[in-house]
Each structure stands twice: as structure tokens, then as C-alpha cells.
Amino acid sequence: MALKEVEIEVREQKYRLPLIGAMKALKGLQRITGKMSALIPNIIAHNPEKVNEDFFNIITDEYDELFETFVDINQLKFEDKKGDWKLINDFDEHFSGQCTAPVELLYKAILENDKSFFHSLPTLINKGLKKLNENLQANSLQMPSGINQTMETVANSLKENLG
């Protein structure tokens, strides 16, 4: 069975690539989820530009492995000037003079492949917060001051930044 294809635009050039299987995507995500806690301060500060910049940097740190996981260069197509989709025959030649364009492509491919994961983060944060509060109350402890508001801000910022 063929996987669904998505269109991604990078620097005014449209690309089409297949989404990857769920298990492969999950393994790819494991490479970056631990590092994503670095995004929280800028999510709280409602700074989407910095969140995107930091996420982009996380991806570049793991670029080789992530690119191999999320982008099959043998199935990567671009839209030519006539509007036809063509396979990229020589990846290096196609991106010559645009060395960071493949990183942007990877960034967008990860978001497309795992949109549901990123959109589920606010719900997971709220569930974790509720569980923490239940555990604290069971031990006659109180939630630290301001933690609810901070985590709600994080969850809402994620919703806003992810669209």
C-alpha cells in the first residue's frame, strides 16, 4: 500500500514526498523529543519565532539521521515551471547554492509526518498536570504556586503556534 503524499513549500519551490510509516516516524521523533524541553521558555513567552528557530536548531543537530528517516530522496519530487511533478535526479545539484533548504524541507516534513503528535502535546501537558495534582493531594501536598498557570500557558502557546 502506498503512503499518502504531502506537498511542502520551501523557498517558493513546491515539493511532494510520501509520509513515512507510523513506527518509523515514532522512532524518528524519539531522537528529538527529549531536546524539546528547550522550547518551553519561549513557548511561555509567546515567542513563536524563537520556538521555530529553536526547533529548527534541534533538527539540525540530528540532521543526518532525521533526514534519512523522514525524507526518501528517491521519491522526492519538485514542481517544475510547467506545473509538472518531476523526481529529483541529483539531490546535491538540485539544492546547489541553497545548503540550508534541505534542512527547511526536513523541518516541514517532520511537522507534516507528526502533526498529530505536536497537536496532542497540549492535551498531554494538561493530563500530566492533573495527574501531578492528584498525586500531590493524595500525599496532602499542594501544587507549587503558579505551576497551573505556567503549564496552561505552555499548552495554549503550543496550540497557537501549531495552528
C-alpha positions as CSV (number, residue, x, y, z in Angstrom):
1,M,0.0,0.0,0.0
2,A,1.4,3.4,-1.0
3,L,1.7,6.0,1.7
4,K,0.0,9.4,1.4
5,E,2.0,12.1,-0.3
6,V,2.1,15.7,1.0
7,E,3.2,19.0,-0.6
8,I,5.7,21.2,1.1
9,E,6.9,24.6,0.0
10,V,10.5,25.6,0.7
11,R,11.7,28.9,-0.7
12,E,8.9,29.3,-3.2
13,Q,9.6,25.8,-4.6
14,K,6.9,23.1,-4.1
15,Y,8.0,19.6,-3.2
16,R,5.9,16.4,-2.9
17,L,7.0,13.5,-0.7
18,P,5.4,10.5,0.9
19,L,4.6,10.5,4.6
20,I,6.5,7.7,6.4
21,G,5.1,4.8,8.3
22,A,4.0,5.4,11.9
23,M,6.6,3.3,13.6
24,K,9.4,4.8,11.6
25,A,8.1,8.3,12.5
26,L,7.9,7.4,16.2
27,K,11.5,6.2,16.2
28,G,12.5,9.5,14.4
29,L,10.6,11.5,17.0
30,Q,12.4,9.8,19.8
31,R,15.6,11.4,18.6
32,I,14.2,14.9,19.3
33,T,11.5,14.8,22.0
34,G,14.0,15.0,24.9
35,K,15.5,18.1,23.4
36,M,12.1,19.8,23.0
37,S,12.0,20.9,26.6
38,A,14.3,23.7,25.5
39,L,11.3,25.2,23.6
40,I,9.3,25.7,26.8
41,P,10.7,29.1,27.9
42,N,9.9,30.7,24.5
43,I,6.5,29.0,24.3
44,I,5.7,30.5,27.7
45,A,7.0,33.9,26.5
46,H,4.7,33.7,23.4
47,N,7.7,33.9,21.1
48,P,6.8,31.7,18.1
49,E,9.7,32.9,16.0
50,K,12.2,31.8,18.7
51,V,10.3,28.5,19.2
52,N,10.6,27.8,15.4
53,E,14.2,28.8,15.5
54,D,15.0,26.5,18.4
55,F,13.1,23.6,16.9
56,F,15.0,24.2,13.6
57,N,18.2,24.0,15.6
58,I,17.2,20.8,17.3
59,I,16.5,19.3,13.9
60,T,19.9,20.4,12.5
61,D,21.7,18.8,15.5
62,E,20.2,15.4,14.4
63,Y,20.0,16.2,10.7
64,D,21.6,13.2,9.1
65,E,19.6,10.6,11.0
66,L,16.4,12.5,10.8
67,F,16.7,13.3,7.1
68,E,17.3,9.6,6.4
69,T,14.2,8.8,8.5
70,F,11.7,11.4,7.2
71,V,12.8,12.1,3.6
72,D,13.2,9.4,0.9
73,I,15.3,11.3,-1.7
74,N,14.4,8.6,-4.2
75,Q,10.8,9.6,-4.1
76,L,11.2,13.4,-3.6
77,K,9.5,15.4,-6.4
78,F,9.5,19.1,-7.3
79,E,7.1,21.1,-9.3
80,D,8.7,22.4,-12.5
81,K,7.7,25.7,-14.2
82,K,5.0,24.0,-16.2
83,G,3.4,22.6,-13.1
84,D,4.5,19.1,-13.7
85,W,5.9,16.9,-10.8
86,K,9.4,15.6,-11.5
87,L,11.7,13.3,-9.4
88,I,14.8,15.0,-8.3
89,N,17.5,13.1,-10.1
90,D,20.5,14.7,-8.4
91,F,19.8,15.9,-4.9
92,D,23.0,17.8,-4.4
93,E,22.7,19.5,-7.8
94,H,19.0,20.4,-7.2
95,F,19.9,22.2,-3.9
96,S,23.2,23.6,-5.1
97,G,23.5,27.2,-3.7
98,Q,20.8,26.6,-1.1
99,C,22.6,24.4,1.5
100,T,20.0,25.1,4.3
101,A,17.0,24.5,2.0
102,P,17.1,20.7,2.7
103,V,17.1,21.5,6.5
104,E,13.9,23.5,5.9
105,L,12.5,20.7,3.9
106,L,13.2,18.2,6.7
107,Y,11.7,20.6,9.3
108,K,8.5,20.8,7.4
109,A,8.5,17.0,6.6
110,I,8.7,16.2,10.3
111,L,5.8,18.6,11.1
112,E,3.7,17.0,8.4
113,N,4.5,13.4,9.4
114,D,3.8,14.0,13.1
115,K,1.3,16.8,13.2
116,S,-1.0,14.8,15.4
117,F,1.9,14.3,17.9
118,F,2.6,18.0,18.1
119,H,-1.1,18.9,18.3
120,S,-1.6,16.3,21.2
121,L,1.1,17.9,23.3
122,P,-1.2,20.4,25.0
123,T,-3.6,17.6,26.0
124,L,-0.7,15.5,27.3
125,I,0.5,18.5,29.3
126,N,-2.9,19.1,30.8
127,K,-3.3,15.3,31.6
128,G,0.1,15.3,33.3
129,L,-0.7,18.4,35.3
130,K,-4.0,16.8,36.5
131,K,-2.2,13.6,37.5
132,L,0.5,15.5,39.3
133,N,-2.1,17.5,41.2
134,E,-3.9,14.2,42.2
135,N,-0.7,12.7,43.4
136,L,0.2,15.8,45.5
137,Q,-3.3,15.9,47.0
138,A,-3.1,12.2,47.9
139,N,0.0,13.0,49.9
140,S,-1.5,16.1,51.5
141,L,0.7,18.4,49.4
142,Q,-0.2,21.4,47.3
143,M,0.7,22.2,43.7
144,P,3.6,24.8,43.6
145,S,2.3,28.3,43.2
146,G,1.9,29.4,39.6
147,I,2.6,25.9,38.0
148,N,-1.0,25.5,36.7
149,Q,-0.9,28.9,35.0
150,T,2.5,28.3,33.6
151,M,1.6,24.9,32.1
152,E,-1.7,26.2,30.8
153,T,0.3,29.0,29.1
154,V,2.6,26.4,27.6
155,A,-0.4,24.3,26.3
156,N,-2.2,27.3,24.9
157,S,1.0,28.6,23.2
158,L,1.6,25.2,21.6
159,K,-2.0,25.3,20.2
160,E,-1.4,28.8,18.8
161,N,2.0,28.1,17.4
162,L,1.0,24.9,15.7
163,G,-2.2,26.3,14.2
